[in-house]
Amino acid sequence: LRQLTLLTQKVWPTSGSLHKKISTHPGEFFEVFVDTPVELCEQRDPKGLYKKARRGEIKNFTGIDSAFEAPEEPEVHLRTTDSKVEAGVEELLLLIEKTLN
């Protein structure tokens, strides 16, 4: 029986820092990129954090005044503008099932 640990990071600003973490534990991580344009993130923002960042009230906000690097080769790339949530969940479940078997 294999153990599954789920680590989530809503925003990981630079791909280099993530890849450093992954490389220290090969085979233990799957990089999943939930690809959502910043404009859509702003529309979905219930707390108004993007508006505050654009007004300068929040500094170093990833995607606004701080850099964001999309991962180069994620194991799963979910494009939220092109597919339904259910399709992304199914893709992740298949990856997990394949890994655990």
Summary of the structure (lengths in Angstrom):
residues: 101
radius of gyration: 15.7
end to end distance: 8.7
largest distance: 50.7
contacts: 196
relative contact order: 0.19
helix: 37%
strand: 10%
